[in-house]
Amino acid sequence: MAYTPTLTPVIAIHLVSALAGLALGPIALWARKGATVRPKLHRAFGYAWVTVMLSAAISAMFIRDYRAPNILGYTFIHLFVVLTFWSISTSFYHLAKGNIMAHRKSMQGLYYGGCVGAGVVALLPGRFMGNLVWHQWLGLV
């Protein structure tokens, strides 16, 4: 019998937060680039993005998997929680010090690591989202 996890409230909160972060991140990152400066758009989408990323990271701490290699239910994908907290805190530190370039690189690293990288890992076969997308929605594999 195959393992079929259910969409618990914690997983639903995490999923909505992660998808919102994936969608809001490029807008927040784009709004400040180039010669055109959009500080209000950047700030609004930036704070919204940071909020949903923190929501995704906090909710991820309550999602555990005892089937995979783990430590107290935390698997390797939970390292993205540490990446998220680290990137957000260092980013605001750099912003407070006026180091805009380091702030930008930290936030870009968070987007590519915390959103894109974690999303790719979550879609691996055998994981909840991987099974949902590849098996149930697309009928592949």
C-alpha positions as CSV (number, residue, x, y, z in Angstrom):
1,M,0.0,0.0,0.0
2,A,1.4,3.4,-1.0
3,Y,1.8,6.2,1.4
4,T,-0.7,9.0,0.6
5,P,-0.3,12.0,2.9
6,T,-3.2,14.3,3.5
7,L,-3.3,18.0,3.1
8,T,-3.3,19.1,6.8
9,P,-3.9,22.7,7.8
10,V,-0.1,23.2,8.4
11,I,0.7,21.9,5.0
12,A,-2.0,24.1,3.4
13,I,-0.6,27.2,5.2
14,H,2.9,26.3,4.1
15,L,1.8,25.6,0.5
16,V,-0.1,28.9,0.2
17,S,2.8,30.8,1.8
18,A,5.4,29.2,-0.4
19,L,3.4,29.8,-3.6
20,A,2.8,33.4,-2.6
21,G,6.6,33.8,-2.0
22,L,7.3,32.3,-5.4
23,A,4.9,34.8,-7.0
24,L,5.8,38.0,-4.9
25,G,9.6,37.5,-5.0
26,P,10.3,38.5,-8.6
27,I,8.1,41.6,-8.2
28,A,9.9,42.7,-5.1
29,L,13.3,42.1,-6.7
30,W,12.4,43.7,-10.0
31,A,10.9,46.9,-8.6
32,R,14.2,48.2,-7.5
33,K,16.4,47.2,-10.5
34,G,17.8,49.3,-13.3
35,A,17.5,53.1,-13.8
36,T,13.8,53.1,-12.9
37,V,13.3,53.3,-9.2
38,R,10.0,52.3,-7.7
39,P,10.6,52.6,-3.9
40,K,7.0,52.3,-2.8
41,L,6.3,49.2,-5.0
42,H,9.6,47.6,-3.9
43,R,8.9,48.3,-0.2
44,A,5.3,47.0,-0.3
45,F,6.1,43.9,-2.2
46,G,9.3,43.4,-0.3
47,Y,7.6,43.4,3.1
48,A,4.8,41.2,1.8
49,W,7.4,38.8,0.4
50,V,9.3,38.7,3.6
51,T,6.1,38.1,5.5
52,V,5.1,35.1,3.4
53,M,8.6,33.7,3.5
54,L,8.6,33.8,7.3
55,S,5.2,32.2,7.3
56,A,6.5,29.4,5.1
57,A,9.6,28.9,7.2
58,I,7.7,28.9,10.5
59,S,5.0,26.5,9.2
60,A,7.7,24.2,7.8
61,M,9.0,23.7,11.3
62,F,5.7,22.0,12.1
63,I,5.8,19.7,9.1
64,R,7.8,16.5,9.9
65,D,8.6,13.4,8.0
66,Y,9.6,10.3,9.9
67,R,9.8,8.1,6.8
68,A,12.8,9.7,5.2
69,P,16.2,10.0,6.9
70,N,15.6,12.5,9.6
71,I,16.6,14.0,12.9
72,L,13.5,14.3,15.2
73,G,11.4,14.3,12.0
74,Y,13.3,17.1,10.3
75,T,14.8,16.2,7.0
76,F,17.3,17.8,4.7
77,I,14.7,20.1,3.2
78,H,14.3,21.8,6.6
79,L,17.7,23.4,6.0
80,F,15.9,25.9,3.8
81,V,14.2,27.1,7.1
82,V,17.7,28.1,8.4
83,L,18.5,29.6,5.0
84,T,15.4,31.7,5.2
85,F,15.9,33.0,8.7
86,W,19.6,33.7,8.0
87,S,19.0,35.5,4.7
88,I,16.2,37.7,6.0
89,S,18.2,38.7,9.1
90,T,21.4,39.4,7.2
91,S,19.5,41.3,4.6
92,F,17.9,43.6,7.1
93,Y,21.3,44.1,8.8
94,H,22.9,45.1,5.5
95,L,20.0,47.4,4.8
96,A,20.3,49.1,8.2
97,K,24.1,49.6,7.5
98,G,23.3,51.1,4.0
99,N,25.0,48.2,2.1
100,I,22.4,47.9,-0.6
101,M,24.4,45.6,-2.8
102,A,24.7,43.0,0.0
103,H,21.0,43.5,0.8
104,R,20.2,42.8,-2.8
105,K,22.4,39.7,-3.0
106,S,21.0,38.3,0.2
107,M,17.4,38.7,-1.0
108,Q,18.3,37.2,-4.4
109,G,20.0,34.3,-2.7
110,L,16.9,33.8,-0.6
111,Y,14.6,33.8,-3.7
112,Y,16.8,31.3,-5.7
113,G,17.6,29.1,-2.7
114,G,14.4,29.4,-0.5
115,C,11.8,29.6,-3.3
116,V,13.3,28.0,-6.4
117,G,15.6,25.5,-4.8
118,A,13.2,24.4,-2.1
119,G,10.5,24.2,-4.8
120,V,12.6,21.9,-6.9
121,V,13.4,19.7,-3.9
122,A,9.7,19.6,-2.9
123,L,8.7,18.4,-6.4
124,L,11.0,15.3,-6.2
125,P,9.2,12.0,-6.6
126,G,8.3,10.5,-3.3
127,R,7.7,13.9,-1.6
128,F,4.1,15.1,-0.9
129,M,4.2,17.8,-3.6
130,G,6.0,15.6,-6.0
131,N,3.3,12.9,-5.7
132,L,0.5,15.5,-5.9
133,V,1.9,17.1,-9.1
134,W,3.4,14.2,-11.0
135,H,1.0,11.4,-10.0
136,Q,-2.4,13.0,-9.3
137,W,-2.5,16.1,-11.4
138,L,-0.4,15.1,-14.4
139,G,-0.8,11.4,-14.3
140,L,2.9,10.8,-15.0
141,V,5.4,8.4,-13.4
